[in-house]
Amino acid sequence: MMKNVICAVLLLIVSFAASAQERTLRVDYIFSGTDKCAEIALDELSCFDGWAGRRVNLGKVPVRGNGQICMTDVHSGDTLYRMPFSTLFQEWQTTEEATSVRRSFENVFLLPMPKARAHVKVTLYDFHGNIASEYSHVVDPSDVLIRHLAPVVPGHRYLLQNGGPEEKIDVAIVAEGYTAEETDMFYADAQAAMDAILAHEPFGTYKDRFNFVAVALTSADSGVSVPGKGEWKNTALKAHFNTFYSDRYLTTLRLKNMHDRLCGVPYEHIVILANTETYGGGGIFNLYTLTTAHHPSFKPVVVHEFGHSFAGLADEYYYDDQYVQYYYPDTEPWEQNITTLADFGSKWKDMLEAGDAQLLEGAGYQSKGVYRPAADCRMHTNKAEGFCPVCQRALGRIIKFYTE
């Protein structure tokens, strides 16, 4: 048995090495538009040594996402790497502001550096899973205008290290709004965040597949910006409340700066801790989790938001206050923990029949037409004991996708 496992691992390493270098290609884009149109433009290419991303299932995606980036070999057409994602730009397109204003957003993707010329295609999807916008370009690894980054490694401390970045899922917990004098406070908050995540199943079961590193970025000011109160702080990641004019929505739009600051520390997933007692945060699939570290609900919230950013889990609560409708009866959501019944067989129908899940109406911000799998869950309320069985299975599938 052990011999078969070793052989499988060696085959995966050979497969990755056949098409990719031990370097990371960073591709920066600008997404812009209104509620009715989306445009994608290439901004900059750069690279640095090492690849912390997955080395298995390179040509597959575990879920569709609101968008995907795909890299294929120019000559053979073979898929070298695919990754699903969601963006703040697409979320902004659903706001009332997008009906009267045209805006642009930074987006950054990390890809394995190909050994030969490759096509890179970025695709954005609408609520029905149709292509809303698409852009393709060729990357030549010998291109002299690909900037070679020489990272200045930020102060950091491993909280959990089960192996090298090439073997494990690497999660960076990053300080935002902590001054140099508050570094020890940040490390304690980062430990609490990791402990909260690993206390939830299935993360506890798969603990040995993760590395967690706390990155102590220092800010000139303590705390984060609250524009609604006229408070603007000079912080490492330029995060602020009142995103899209929502009081509790805390995000950073400066993605290039964020990746600049993290360069030199291996990471695949990002959890940003904001040094504030104000309730708020956000989690965007394969982008980042951002949450406040000193609110009483910090621990359940950081786990909830990590459910969004790590696995693309949907919110299971509803308010019926969205400016536009997200989910439609003729389209099955790509998120694994909600359904419109358009294709319930692809979700948790088997668990429902086995008595391990429920089918309750009200989820994805809509009281009607969208269904959740449990009366309560970490993706539903902060008072839930943990993730429901359906979310646990979904999270387990993502973990295995990255590591098997």
ZIRA-V443098 format. One record per residue. N is the residue number from 1. RES is the residue in one small letter. SS is DSSP state (@ for helix, = for strand, . for the rest). NEAR is the number of other ideal C-beta (glycine too) atoms within 8 Angstrom. Layout:
# ZIRA-V443098
<<N;RES;SS;NEAR> <N;RES;SS;NEAR>>
This chain:
# ZIRA-V443098
<<1;m;.;4> <2;m;@;5> <3;k;@;6> <4;n;@;7> <5;v;@;8> <6;i;@;8> <7;c;@;8> <8;a;@;8> <9;v;@;8> <10;l;@;8> <11;l;@;8> <12;l;@;10> <13;i;@;9> <14;v;@;8> <15;s;@;10> <16;f;@;11> <17;a;@;7> <18;a;@;7> <19;s;@;12> <20;a;=;13> <21;q;=;9> <22;e;=;6> <23;r;=;11> <24;t;=;14> <25;l;=;15> <26;r;=;14> <27;v;=;12> <28;d;=;13> <29;y;=;14> <30;i;=;11> <31;f;=;14> <32;s;=;11> <33;g;=;12> <34;t;.;9> <35;d;.;8> <36;k;.;4> <37;c;.;6> <38;a;=;12> <39;e;=;8> <40;i;=;12> <41;a;=;8> <42;l;=;10> <43;d;=;8> <44;e;=;6> <45;l;=;13> <46;s;=;11> <47;c;=;12> <48;f;=;13> <49;d;=;5> <50;g;.;9> <51;w;.;13> <52;a;.;10> <53;g;.;9> <54;r;.;9> <55;r;.;10> <56;v;.;9> <57;n;.;8> <58;l;.;14> <59;g;.;8> <60;k;.;7> <61;v;.;9> <62;p;.;8> <63;v;.;11> <64;r;.;8> <65;g;.;14> <66;n;.;11> <67;g;=;13> <68;q;=;13> <69;i;=;14> <70;c;=;10> <71;m;=;15> <72;t;=;11> <73;d;=;13> <74;v;.;8> <75;h;.;6> <76;s;.;4> <77;g;.;5> <78;d;.;8> <79;t;=;9> <80;l;=;13> <81;y;=;11> <82;r;=;12> <83;m;=;10> <84;p;=;14> <85;f;=;13> <86;s;.;12> <87;t;.;14> <88;l;@;11> <89;f;@;13> <90;q;@;13> <91;e;@;11> <92;w;@;12> <93;q;.;11> <94;t;.;11> <95;t;.;11> <96;e;@;6> <97;e;@;10> <98;a;@;12> <99;t;@;7> <100;s;.;5> <101;v;.;7> <102;r;.;6> <103;r;=;10> <104;s;=;7> <105;f;=;12> <106;e;=;12> <107;n;=;11> <108;v;=;12> <109;f;=;11> <110;l;=;8> <111;l;=;14> <112;p;=;16> <113;m;=;12> <114;p;=;15> <115;k;.;8> <116;a;.;8> <117;r;.;10> <118;a;=;12> <119;h;=;11> <120;v;=;13> <121;k;=;11> <122;v;=;13> <123;t;=;11> <124;l;=;15> <125;y;=;12> <126;d;.;8> <127;f;.;8> <128;h;.;7> <129;g;.;8> <130;n;.;6> <131;i;=;8> <132;a;=;7> <133;s;=;11> <134;e;=;9> <135;y;=;10> <136;s;=;8> <137;h;=;7> <138;v;=;9> <139;v;=;15> <140;d;.;6> <141;p;.;12> <142;s;.;4> <143;d;.;8> <144;v;.;4> <145;l;.;5> <146;i;.;11> <147;r;=;8> <148;h;=;7> <149;l;.;9> <150;a;.;5> <151;p;.;7> <152;v;.;5> <153;v;.;6> <154;p;.;11> <155;g;.;7> <156;h;=;10> <157;r;=;8> <158;y;=;9> <159;l;=;10> <160;l;=;10> <161;q;=;7> <162;n;.;10> <163;g;.;6> <164;g;.;5> <165;p;.;10> <166;e;.;6> <167;e;.;6> <168;k;.;11> <169;i;=;11> <170;d;=;13> <171;v;=;14> <172;a;=;13> <173;i;=;14> <174;v;=;15> <175;a;=;16> <176;e;=;17> <177;g;.;15> <178;y;.;14> <179;t;.;9> <180;a;@;5> <181;e;@;4> <182;e;@;10> <183;t;@;12> <184;d;@;6> <185;m;@;9> <186;f;@;15> <187;y;@;11> <188;a;@;8> <189;d;@;12> <190;a;@;14> <191;q;@;10> <192;a;@;11> <193;a;@;15> <194;m;@;13> <195;d;@;8> <196;a;@;13> <197;i;@;11> <198;l;@;11> <199;a;.;7> <200;h;.;12> <201;e;.;8> <202;p;.;11> <203;f;.;13> <204;g;.;9> <205;t;.;7> <206;y;.;11> <207;k;@;10> <208;d;@;5> <209;r;@;10> <210;f;=;14> <211;n;=;14> <212;f;=;12> <213;v;=;16> <214;a;=;16> <215;v;=;13> <216;a;.;13> <217;l;.;12> <218;t;.;11> <219;s;.;15> <220;a;.;6> <221;d;.;9> <222;s;.;9> <223;g;.;9> <224;v;.;14> <225;s;=;11> <226;v;=;11> <227;p;@;10> <228;g;@;7> <229;k;@;5> <230;g;.;6> <231;e;=;8> <232;w;.;7> <233;k;.;11> <234;n;.;6> <235;t;.;14> <236;a;.;10> <237;l;.;13> <238;k;.;10> <239;a;.;14> <240;h;=;13> <241;f;.;14> <242;n;.;10> <243;t;@;12> <244;f;@;8> <245;y;@;6> <246;s;.;7> <247;d;.;7> <248;r;.;9> <249;y;=;11> <250;l;.;15> <251;t;=;11> <252;t;.;13> <253;l;.;9> <254;r;.;9> <255;l;@;11> <256;k;@;10> <257;n;@;9> <258;m;@;14> <259;h;@;11> <260;d;@;7> <261;r;@;11> <262;l;@;13> <263;c;.;9> <264;g;.;8> <265;v;.;11> <266;p;.;9> <267;y;.;11> <268;e;.;10> <269;h;=;13> <270;i;=;13> <271;v;=;17> <272;i;=;14> <273;l;=;16> <274;a;=;14> <275;n;.;17> <276;t;.;11> <277;e;.;5> <278;t;.;9> <279;y;.;7> <280;g;.;11> <281;g;=;13> <282;g;=;13> <283;g;=;14> <284;i;=;13> <285;f;.;13> <286;n;.;11> <287;l;.;11> <288;y;=;12> <289;t;=;16> <290;l;=;15> <291;t;=;17> <292;t;=;15> <293;a;.;13> <294;h;.;8> <295;h;.;11> <296;p;.;3> <297;s;.;8> <298;f;@;14> <299;k;@;9> <300;p;@;12> <301;v;@;14> <302;v;@;16> <303;v;@;12> <304;h;@;12> <305;e;@;15> <306;f;@;12> <307;g;@;15> <308;h;@;15> <309;s;@;15> <310;f;@;10> <311;a;@;11> <312;g;.;15> <313;l;.;12> <314;a;.;11> <315;d;.;9> <316;e;.;13> <317;y;.;9> <318;y;=;10> <319;y;.;6> <320;d;.;7> <321;d;.;4> <322;q;.;10> <323;y;.;5> <324;v;.;6> <325;q;.;7> <326;y;.;9> <327;y;.;12> <328;y;.;9> <329;p;.;7> <330;d;.;6> <331;t;.;11> <332;e;.;10> <333;p;.;11> <334;w;.;9> <335;e;.;10> <336;q;.;12> <337;n;.;14> <338;i;=;13> <339;t;=;13> <340;t;.;14> <341;l;.;7> <342;a;.;9> <343;d;.;8> <344;f;@;9> <345;g;@;5> <346;s;@;5> <347;k;.;10> <348;w;.;10> <349;k;@;8> <350;d;@;6> <351;m;@;12> <352;l;@;12> <353;e;@;6> <354;a;.;7> <355;g;.;5> <356;d;.;6> <357;a;.;13> <358;q;.;8> <359;l;.;8> <360;l;=;10> <361;e;=;9> <362;g;=;11> <363;a;=;15> <364;g;.;13> <365;y;=;11> <366;q;=;14> <367;s;=;6> <368;k;=;6> <369;g;=;8> <370;v;=;15> <371;y;=;12> <372;r;=;13> <373;p;.;17> <374;a;.;13> <375;a;.;4> <376;d;.;9> <377;c;.;15> <378;r;.;13> <379;m;.;13> <380;h;.;12> <381;t;.;7> <382;n;.;7> <383;k;.;5> <384;a;.;12> <385;e;.;3> <386;g;.;9> <387;f;.;13> <388;c;.;16> <389;p;@;10> <390;v;@;14> <391;c;@;16> <392;q;@;12> <393;r;@;11> <394;a;@;12> <395;l;@;15> <396;g;@;11> <397;r;@;10> <398;i;@;13> <399;i;@;13> <400;k;@;8> <401;f;@;12> <402;y;@;11> <403;t;@;11> <404;e;.;4>>
